[in-house]
Amino acid sequence: MASTPSRRVLAVCSLLAVLSLNACDKSDPPVFSAPASPIVSPSASGSPAPDPSASPSSVPVGDLVPKSLEWYLARVPDFPDAPEPQRVHVPESTSSVFWFRVPTDQKVAFITIDDGALSRPAMVPEFIRQAHIPVTLFLNSPAASRYTDYFKAIEAAGGVVENHTISHDSLKGKSYDFQRHEICGAADKLEDLFGKRPTLFRPPYGNRDATTLRAARDCGMKASFYWTQTVDKGVVRYQSAQHVVKPGDVLLMHFRPALMDDLVAALRAIYRSGLTPALLEDYVVFD
């Protein structure tokens, strides 16, 4: 009986040894941690590898390369001078006229930018100024109130502020009182902010009915606009099978992160079509 504890200890040690061997045999492959700093292979051109300590925004990697104002300006086509505007007279009416395009045969097209709340790329005002881009801004009044200095900078560069309602709700089917509040309320605020009452209007989403156009006219918006092309993420999307910008066409884009690319894409599409950008307000006059 005295030898029993020794035998038990020996048995336990033998069992642990077996289990230890089995555990090593069944273990998962080792997992290696990533190196503390990235290993960057030299580029094919032999240019130096980027500094691993640089911030992500400063490391040129494909589409993440920051684009400077000069980069965008270098891509603006060399347009001929715009022709002397042949103005389109809008007659007095109880309703605002509604146009998809400006009824002109002159070789011009019009750039419009909507909304204002989502994004306001910092380079846009200076780009518009240096590239001499005529733009019409259809703004929601709360965005105009919050970011007034930004939109005034575009206005100082040649842009014109017009009306896009207060809340950006779809107006079609709503009561006259609702629609009048949305349109007149925005016009009042924009006039207060910029010192000029809008006379042009774009209904949110392009949705409208006869009540919309009557309320717009009662608020002083004598012409309302849809669009003929849209531009987003640097891509022009045409509304017809013919991928060409025609005289009088209205291009729509929004205050979104890629607005600089959208402006360049619009300008190049206008240029390829043999047209010149012009200011919408120069072509619409009221009797």
C-alpha positions as CSV (number, residue, x, y, z in Angstrom):
1,M,0.0,0.0,0.0
2,A,3.0,2.3,0.6
3,S,3.9,2.2,-3.0
4,T,0.5,3.2,-4.3
5,P,1.1,7.0,-4.2
6,S,4.3,6.6,-6.2
7,R,2.6,4.5,-8.8
8,R,-0.2,7.1,-9.1
9,V,2.3,9.9,-9.6
10,L,4.1,8.0,-12.3
11,A,0.8,7.1,-14.0
12,V,-0.3,10.8,-14.0
13,C,3.1,11.9,-15.4
14,S,2.9,9.3,-18.2
15,L,-0.7,10.4,-19.1
16,L,0.4,14.1,-19.2
17,A,3.2,13.3,-21.5
18,V,1.0,11.5,-23.9
19,L,-1.6,14.3,-23.9
20,S,1.1,16.8,-24.5
21,L,2.4,14.9,-27.5
22,N,-1.1,14.6,-28.9
23,A,-1.8,18.3,-28.4
24,C,1.3,19.2,-30.5
25,D,0.2,16.8,-33.2
26,K,-3.3,18.3,-33.5
27,S,-2.4,22.0,-33.1
28,D,-3.5,24.6,-35.7
29,P,-0.9,26.1,-38.1
30,P,0.9,29.0,-36.5
31,V,-0.5,32.5,-37.1
32,F,2.1,35.2,-37.9
33,S,1.4,38.9,-37.1
34,A,1.8,41.5,-39.8
35,P,5.1,43.4,-39.8
36,A,5.1,46.5,-37.7
37,S,5.6,48.7,-40.9
38,P,4.4,48.0,-44.4
39,I,6.8,46.6,-46.9
40,V,6.5,48.5,-50.2
41,S,8.0,47.2,-53.4
42,P,9.7,49.8,-55.6
43,S,7.4,50.9,-58.5
44,A,8.1,49.8,-62.0
45,S,9.1,53.4,-62.9
46,G,11.8,53.4,-60.2
47,S,10.1,56.2,-58.2
48,P,10.7,56.1,-54.5
49,A,8.3,54.1,-52.4
50,P,5.8,56.1,-50.3
51,D,6.8,56.9,-46.7
52,P,5.0,54.4,-44.5
53,S,4.6,57.1,-41.8
54,A,2.6,59.3,-44.1
55,S,-1.1,59.8,-43.5
56,P,-3.5,57.8,-45.7
57,S,-4.7,61.0,-47.5
58,S,-1.2,61.9,-48.6
59,V,-0.3,58.4,-50.0
60,P,-0.9,58.4,-53.7
61,V,-2.6,55.0,-54.4
62,G,-4.7,54.7,-57.6
63,D,-8.0,56.6,-57.4
64,L,-7.1,57.9,-53.9
65,V,-4.6,60.4,-55.3
66,P,-5.7,63.8,-54.1
67,K,-6.6,66.0,-57.1
68,S,-5.5,69.6,-56.9
69,L,-7.3,72.6,-58.2
70,E,-4.7,72.8,-60.9
71,W,-5.5,69.2,-61.9
72,Y,-9.1,70.2,-62.5
73,L,-8.4,73.4,-64.2
74,A,-6.1,71.6,-66.7
75,R,-9.0,69.5,-67.8
76,V,-11.4,72.4,-68.6
77,P,-11.8,72.7,-72.4
78,D,-10.9,75.9,-74.2
79,F,-14.4,77.1,-75.1
80,P,-15.1,79.9,-77.6
81,D,-16.8,82.9,-76.3
82,A,-20.5,82.4,-75.7
83,P,-22.7,84.2,-78.2
84,E,-24.7,87.2,-77.3
85,P,-27.8,85.8,-75.6
86,Q,-31.0,85.7,-77.7
87,R,-33.3,86.0,-74.8
88,V,-36.5,84.0,-74.4
89,H,-39.5,86.1,-73.2
90,V,-41.8,84.4,-70.7
91,P,-45.3,85.9,-71.0
92,E,-47.4,86.9,-68.1
93,S,-49.5,83.9,-66.9
94,T,-51.3,82.5,-63.9
95,S,-48.9,79.6,-63.8
96,S,-45.1,79.2,-64.1
97,V,-43.9,77.9,-67.4
98,F,-42.3,74.5,-67.2
99,W,-39.3,73.7,-69.4
100,F,-37.1,70.7,-69.9
101,R,-34.7,72.8,-71.9
102,V,-34.4,76.5,-72.9
103,P,-36.1,77.0,-76.3
104,T,-33.1,78.4,-78.1
105,D,-31.1,77.4,-81.2
106,Q,-28.0,79.1,-80.0
107,K,-25.1,76.7,-79.4
108,V,-25.2,76.9,-75.6
109,A,-26.1,74.6,-72.7
110,F,-26.8,75.3,-69.0
111,I,-25.2,73.9,-65.8
112,T,-27.4,73.7,-62.7
113,I,-26.6,72.4,-59.2
114,D,-29.2,71.4,-56.7
115,D,-29.8,71.1,-53.0
116,G,-26.8,72.2,-50.9
117,A,-27.1,70.2,-47.6
118,L,-25.2,67.0,-48.4
119,S,-21.7,68.1,-49.4
120,R,-19.9,71.3,-50.4
121,P,-16.5,70.5,-51.8
122,A,-14.1,73.3,-50.7
123,M,-12.5,73.9,-54.2
124,V,-15.8,74.5,-56.0
125,P,-16.1,78.3,-55.6
126,E,-12.5,78.9,-56.7
127,F,-12.8,76.4,-59.5
128,I,-16.0,78.1,-60.8
129,R,-14.3,81.5,-60.6
130,Q,-11.0,80.6,-62.3
131,A,-12.7,78.4,-65.0
132,H,-15.4,81.0,-65.6
133,I,-18.2,78.4,-65.3
134,P,-21.7,79.9,-65.4
135,V,-23.9,78.0,-62.9
136,T,-27.4,78.3,-61.5
137,L,-27.8,77.0,-57.9
138,F,-31.3,75.6,-57.0
139,L,-31.0,75.7,-53.2
140,N,-33.1,74.4,-50.4
141,S,-33.4,77.4,-48.0
142,P,-32.2,75.6,-44.8
143,A,-29.0,74.6,-46.5
144,A,-28.6,78.2,-47.8
145,S,-29.1,79.5,-44.3
146,R,-26.6,77.2,-42.7
147,Y,-23.8,77.5,-45.4
148,T,-24.5,81.0,-46.6
149,D,-20.8,82.0,-46.9
150,Y,-20.1,79.0,-49.1
151,F,-22.9,79.8,-51.5
152,K,-22.1,83.6,-51.5
153,A,-18.6,82.6,-52.6
154,I,-20.1,80.8,-55.6
155,E,-22.4,83.8,-56.2
156,A,-19.3,86.1,-56.1
157,A,-17.7,83.8,-58.7
158,G,-20.7,84.4,-61.1
159,G,-23.3,81.9,-59.9
160,V,-26.9,82.7,-59.4
161,V,-29.1,81.4,-56.6
162,E,-32.6,80.1,-57.4
163,N,-35.4,78.3,-55.6
164,H,-35.7,74.6,-54.7
165,T,-38.2,74.7,-51.8
166,I,-37.7,74.5,-48.0
167,S,-37.8,70.8,-47.2
168,H,-37.2,69.1,-50.6
169,D,-40.5,67.2,-50.3
170,S,-42.2,66.0,-53.4
171,L,-44.9,68.6,-54.2
172,K,-47.0,66.7,-56.6
173,G,-50.5,66.0,-55.2
174,K,-50.0,68.2,-52.1
175,S,-52.4,71.0,-51.3
176,Y,-52.0,74.5,-52.7
177,D,-51.3,75.9,-49.2
178,F,-48.6,73.3,-48.6
179,Q,-46.9,74.0,-51.9
180,R,-47.2,77.7,-51.6
181,H,-45.6,77.5,-48.1
182,E,-42.7,75.5,-49.5
183,I,-42.0,77.7,-52.5
184,C,-42.8,81.2,-51.0
185,G,-41.0,80.3,-47.8
186,A,-37.9,79.4,-49.6
187,A,-38.0,82.4,-51.8
188,D,-38.4,84.7,-48.8
189,K,-35.4,83.2,-47.0
190,L,-33.2,83.2,-50.1
191,E,-34.1,86.9,-50.8
192,D,-33.2,87.7,-47.2
193,L,-29.8,85.9,-47.5
194,F,-28.7,86.9,-50.9
195,G,-30.5,90.2,-51.5
196,K,-32.3,89.0,-54.6
197,R,-35.6,87.2,-54.9
198,P,-35.4,84.1,-57.1
199,T,-37.4,84.0,-60.2
200,L,-36.6,80.5,-61.4
201,F,-37.7,77.3,-59.6
202,R,-37.0,73.6,-59.8
203,P,-39.4,71.3,-58.0
204,P,-37.7,68.5,-55.9
205,Y,-37.3,65.3,-58.0
206,G,-38.9,67.2,-60.9
207,N,-42.3,66.2,-59.5
208,R,-45.0,68.8,-60.1
209,D,-48.6,69.3,-61.0
210,A,-50.8,72.2,-62.1
211,T,-51.0,73.3,-58.4
212,T,-47.2,73.4,-58.2
213,L,-46.9,75.7,-61.2
214,R,-49.7,78.0,-60.0
215,A,-48.2,78.2,-56.5
216,A,-44.7,78.9,-58.1
217,R,-46.1,81.7,-60.1
218,D,-47.9,83.2,-57.1
219,C,-44.6,83.2,-55.3
220,G,-42.8,85.0,-58.1
221,M,-41.2,82.0,-59.8
222,K,-42.1,82.7,-63.4
223,A,-40.2,79.7,-65.0
224,S,-39.7,76.2,-63.6
225,F,-37.1,73.7,-64.9
226,Y,-36.6,70.0,-65.3
227,W,-33.4,68.8,-67.0
228,T,-32.1,67.0,-70.1
229,Q,-29.0,65.3,-68.6
230,T,-27.8,64.4,-65.2
231,V,-24.2,64.2,-63.9
232,D,-23.1,62.1,-60.9
233,K,-19.7,60.8,-59.9
234,G,-18.1,62.3,-63.0
235,V,-20.5,60.5,-65.4
236,V,-23.0,62.2,-67.7
237,R,-26.3,60.3,-68.0
238,Y,-28.3,61.3,-71.0
239,Q,-32.1,61.2,-71.1
240,S,-32.3,60.1,-74.8
241,A,-30.6,57.5,-77.0
242,Q,-28.5,60.2,-78.6
243,H,-25.6,60.8,-76.3
244,V,-25.1,64.4,-77.2
245,V,-25.9,67.7,-75.5
246,K,-28.2,69.8,-77.7
247,P,-28.6,73.6,-77.8
248,G,-30.7,74.8,-74.9
249,D,-30.1,71.6,-72.8
250,V,-30.1,71.8,-69.0
251,L,-27.6,69.6,-67.1
252,L,-28.4,68.7,-63.5
253,M,-25.9,67.8,-60.8
254,H,-26.0,68.1,-57.0
255,F,-23.8,69.3,-54.2
256,R,-22.2,66.0,-53.5
257,P,-18.6,64.9,-52.8
258,A,-17.8,64.4,-56.5
259,L,-19.1,67.8,-57.6
260,M,-15.7,68.8,-59.0
261,D,-15.6,65.7,-61.2
262,D,-19.2,66.4,-62.2
263,L,-18.4,69.9,-63.3
264,V,-15.5,68.7,-65.4
265,A,-17.6,65.9,-67.0
266,A,-20.4,68.4,-67.8
267,L,-18.0,70.9,-69.4
268,R,-16.3,68.2,-71.5
269,A,-19.7,66.8,-72.7
270,I,-20.8,70.3,-73.7
271,Y,-17.5,70.9,-75.5
272,R,-17.7,67.6,-77.4
273,S,-21.2,68.6,-78.5
274,G,-19.9,71.8,-80.1
275,L,-21.6,74.0,-77.5
276,T,-20.5,76.6,-74.9
277,P,-21.8,76.8,-71.3
278,A,-24.1,79.8,-70.7
279,L,-25.9,81.3,-67.7
280,L,-29.6,80.3,-67.5
281,E,-30.7,83.7,-66.2
282,D,-29.2,85.4,-69.3
283,Y,-31.6,83.6,-71.5
284,V,-34.9,83.9,-69.6
285,V,-36.6,87.3,-69.3
286,F,-40.1,88.1,-68.2
287,D,-42.7,90.4,-69.8
